[in-house]
Amino acid sequence: MTIDRTYPIFTVRWLAVHGLAVPTVSFFGVNISNAVHPT
């Protein structure tokens, strides 16, 4: 039962980390690509 209790915590942490990391990486990635190749 310990695994069942800790698993959702790690899942929430994983979703929170990736929920913040993915848009941030995409945001900087778009800015870098626009700076290198301005439209």
SVG drawing of the C-alpha trace seen along z (x, -y; Angstrom):
<svg xmlns="http://www.w3.org/2000/svg" viewBox="-3 -39 24 41">
<polyline fill="none" stroke="black" stroke-width="0.4" points="0.0,0.0 3.0,-2.3 3.6,-2.3 -0.1,-3.2 0.3,-6.2 3.6,-7.5 2.9,-6.9 0.2,-9.7 2.6,-12.1 5.4,-11.4 2.8,-11.5 1.6,-15.0 5.2,-16.1 6.0,-14.7 3.0,-16.5 3.9,-19.8 7.5,-19.7 6.8,-18.8 3.7,-21.2 6.1,-24.0 9.2,-22.8 7.6,-22.0 6.0,-25.5 9.2,-27.1 11.4,-25.1 9.0,-25.7 8.9,-29.5 12.7,-29.8 13.0,-27.5 10.7,-29.7 12.5,-32.9 15.9,-31.4 14.6,-30.3 13.1,-33.7 16.3,-35.4 18.4,-33.2 15.8,-33.2 13.7,-36.3 10.5,-36.1"/>
</svg>
